[in-house]
Structures are given as C-alpha cells and as structure tokens.
Amino acid sequence: MKYRKLPKGQEEISILGFGGSSIHESDMEKYISGGVLDHILDLKKQGVVHRIGLSSHTPSIVNMFLDKGILDVVMFSINPAYDYRHGEYANGSVDERMELYRRCEKEKVGITVMKPFGGGRLLDAKLSPFGRSLTRYQCIQYALDKPGVLNVLPGYRNREDLMDVLGFLDASEEERDYSVIGSFAPAEAEGRCVYCSHCHPCPKGLDIAMINKYYDLAKAGDELAKDHYRKLERHAEDCIQCGHCNKRCPFKADQMGRMKEIAEYFGI
C-alpha cells in the first residue's frame, strides 16, 4: 500500500482489493488477523486515510466487510450475465446479489460498477452467454438502475470506444432500454421487478419503477426509502389496475398485484 500527501481538501482512499473469483472468506480472515486491516483503520484515525473502499466480485466477502461498518465505497461487478449466474465472476444467486445492492444503499455505501459489459462478451452475440448481444448503453443503464450504484466504469480499448461510451450521456430512452433481457433471463428472474421502467408510461402517471425500488429498500430496512416514497407525486394507491404495466413487463412481474401490496405496506 502507498500513501501520498494530498493538497488540502482532497482525500486519500484506501482500496482493499480482492477481485479474484478464487478468493474465499478464509483468505479474508487471514487478511484481518494479519493486521493489515488494523493498520488501515489506524491510518484513518491519523487522518492519513479518509475513506475505505473494497473491490470484490463476491457478495459474501462484501457483506463480511459491511458487517464491520468500515466501508465507504465498494467496487463490484454488475451486469445481466453475472446477476443471472453466467461468467467467471457470477458469484451469488439473483437474490443474494440484489440484496447486496439494497444493503449498500441502505447503509450509504456507494457502489462503483466494474465489468458492466462482462469483459466485452455481452457486446458480442457469439460470445454472450445469452446468445444475443446487448449494447454498451443498455449495459450501462442496467447497472445504473441497481440500488446503491453511484457510477459505472466501463472499459475501453481506444479513443473510438471512449467516444462511443460517452455517447451514453446523449442517448435516448429507447437506446438505453435493456428490457430485451427479459426474453432470455432465467426462470428464477421471472416475476421480479428490476426497475427497468419498460412498463412506463403509466396512464395515471405513477413512477412504477421507483415505487418498486423504494418498497424493496424499505423492506430491507432503509428508513429513508419510506420518506422518498412519500415524497413521490403519486403512490401505489393511485393505481387504477388497468393492466398496462403487466402487459409491458418483460419479466412478467405482476405490477397490479405489487401496487396493492405496496399501498398496504406504506398505508398512505
């Protein structure tokens, strides 16, 4: 580990890097018992280190450090392939990974996304585990829609790739729409809201994706999510049960049923 003197107002971040898929909890215990973590925490007390981050591909390892309450940021691999258990770093089930994202948001630990394109495989139909390709913009939007995510760090090989990625800032909603993954997601993903917003627009003006996200976060124990929900212009109780969202949901989520459930939960 290296530290440097920074100008006043800037902060040093210590990153705990454990990216390999072969890293296990036992390795983390050795790291902790060996005194390295205590050294970083001591440096933080001294003001040498101001923020502590963890880089990992494994939910259980991230949760291990979240349990210690020391993290400010996590670098984690998020894309449709890994979330649906395809690829070298597809660690954890669909539920485990989504619960991790929600926990990070609840505990105000920001997620910086790595490998949004699955090492480039998702951009090539011949290499994609789904047999179909996605665009860079679809992959970036998919990651940004996950709870806790602050930013996405896509890889690029040259200036052309870089300019293409920057085009995301001006891309249309249609170009960012990744709902096509609903047609090749595994059965275990069916019936789940992934906040893709493909069910929009709602005839009554409900922000269905955000209503679902705040509900899931609130159930995970995020008190702020309840306040955010109440500040929405329209709430689940405003649903008129027209069925528009159910027909459009690529994941076959019963949004009409969800709206009844959510309205009862928040009791507004």
Number of C-alpha atoms within 10 A of each C-alpha: 7 4 11 8 9 10 7 6 5 9 14 16 16 20 17 18 13 19 16 13 13 11 14 13 13 10 13 16 11 11 13 13 11 11 11 14 15 13 12 20 19 13 15 17 11 10 12 19 18 17 18 18 21 23 22 22 28 25 19 17 20 21 14 13 15 19 10 8 11 15 21 18 22 26 26 24 26 29 25 23 22 23 22 20 16 16 15 14 22 23 20 18 15 16 12 14 20 17 17 20 21 25 20 22 22 20 15 14 22 21 28 21 22 22 22 28 27 25 13 17 18 24 18 15 13 12 13 19 18 19 11 16 17 20 15 22 24 25 24 24 20 22 25 20 17 20 24 23 23 16 15 21 13 19 16 13 7 8 9 10 14 13 11 12 16 12 13 16 8 8 11 11 13 11 14 18 18 22 20 14 19 17 12 14 17 14 10 11 18 16 14 15 21 22 19 22 21 20 21 16 13 16 11 12 13 19 19 25 19 17 23 21 20 23 25 19 21 21 14 15 15 19 13 13 21 16 12 14 21 14 10 13 9 16 20 27 17 13 20 12 15 12 15 15 22 17 13 15 23 24 24 17 20 17 26 18 12 17 22 15 15 21 17 12 13 15 9 11
